[in-house]
Amino acid sequence: MDTRYIRHARTHARGAIQPVVIAALVVVVVLAAAAWFLIIKPHQDLMQSDNGGHPSTPVSAGREAAPPPANVEAMSLNQLLSEARRAMNEQRLLAPAGNNAFEFYLKVLQKQPGNQVATDALRETFPFAANTAEQAINQRDFNDAQRQIDLLAKADPANYTLTILRSKLDAQRKLQDREQQLAADKEKQAQLAAQKAAADKVEADRQAELKTQQAAAEQTRLAQQARQAQQQQAEAARQPQAAPAAAAAGPADAATHAAVLVKNTAPRYPTAAMRSNQEGWVELSFTITPSGDVSDVKVVDAQPRHVFDRAAMDAVSRWKYQPATQDGTPVASTKRQRIEFKL
């Protein structure tokens, strides 16, 4: 065979292959560019947003998102796709409401069901948009997170990621409710503690005032006894002196006085009455023995009945008295006492 014919055939074959190779290279470049803008670049921007930004904010520092279009319903398919691409570039996948890529693409599908550009874009960006919704859940922006999940459901209602997002949203809401309940319980406990502290202070002040009054009454009684003794001495000095035996026995036999409280114990406020903020009083009768002890304690009257009786009786039973005397001799005596219970 002629070698010139073989060389010519080979050259012709190489010339036919070159356009096929060029076309293949062009397809590869186009696919790489589409992958960069639709998958790789959005993913990198989302990673950057995870390190300090928010996926719904522009990537460039200081640049604000454009306002939403005035009349989305009147926009054509090309306008909607243009707005969607702009939102994708600015990382407005699901937010803000009314001005994000998913809403624009979904509007495209409403106007033209099966639009391939919108369908592919929603499918490819779904994972990144799901990350955006998860960030909203973690930030406890529950209303916006629910809105974003609803948008994802319109794009791909059967996607299992929606189940995970809804479970996380429900768990975060329950966690917030528990935290709020715990905070409310702590506040209520603090209020109850403050009320109890105030009630204890009031009771302590009342007991201190009661002791002060009792001390003042005792001092008044002692002063009266001293004046009575001085009057008796003066009267005795004016009267003629009696027989020596009668004069010796007279002053001692004439010493007669009522029982005097020397030690009292404050009644314990019943727990049930304190919890229900209940107040009342109990009137008691009891016997003071010649030794100064209290016995035969009885409830004469009470308001309300059977609430403070036991606390009042227990307290009075521990009181100590200087017993009453008759002609200088300690004798038993009876007494009535009202015990007040106030918060």
Stockholm file with secondary structure:
# STOCKHOLM 1.0

chainA/1-343         MDTRYIRHARTHARGAIQPVVIAALVVVVVLAAAAWFLIIKPHQDLMQSDNGGHPSTPVSAGREAAPPPANVEAMSLNQLLSEARRAMNEQRLLAPAGNNAFEFYLKVLQKQPGNQVATDALRETFPFAANTAEQAINQRDFNDAQRQIDLLAKADPANYTLTILRSKLDAQRKLQDREQQLAADKEKQAQLAAQKAAADKVEADRQAELKTQQAAAEQTRLAQQARQAQQQQAEAARQPQAAPAAAAAGPADAATHAAVLVKNTAPRYPTAAMRSNQEGWVELSFTITPSGDVSDVKVVDAQPRHVFDRAAMDAVSRWKYQPATQDGTPVASTKRQRIEFKL
#=GR chainA/1-343 SS CCHHHHHHHHHHHHHHHHHHHHHHHHHHHHHHHHHIIIIIHHHHHHHHHHTTSCTTSCSSTTCCCCCCCSCSTTCCHHHHHHHHHHHHHTTCSSCSTTSSHHHHHHHHHHHSTTCHHHHHHHHHHHHHHHHHHHHHHHTTCHHHHHHHHHHHHHHCTTCHHHHHHHHHHHHHHHHHHHHHHHHHHHHHHHHHHHHHHHHHHHHHHHHHHHHHHHHHHHHHHHHHHHHHHHHHHHHHHHSCCCCHHHHHHHHHHTCCBCCEEEECCCCCCCHHHHHTTCCEEEEEEEEECTTSCEEEEEEEEEESTTTSHHHHHHHHHTCEEECEEETTEEECEEEEEEEEECC
#=GC SS_cons         CCHHHHHHHHHHHHHHHHHHHHHHHHHHHHHHHHHIIIIIHHHHHHHHHHTTSCTTSCSSTTCCCCCCCSCSTTCCHHHHHHHHHHHHHTTCSSCSTTSSHHHHHHHHHHHSTTCHHHHHHHHHHHHHHHHHHHHHHHTTCHHHHHHHHHHHHHHCTTCHHHHHHHHHHHHHHHHHHHHHHHHHHHHHHHHHHHHHHHHHHHHHHHHHHHHHHHHHHHHHHHHHHHHHHHHHHHHHHHSCCCCHHHHHHHHHHTCCBCCEEEECCCCCCCHHHHHTTCCEEEEEEEEECTTSCEEEEEEEEEESTTTSHHHHHHHHHTCEEECEEETTEEECEEEEEEEEECC
//
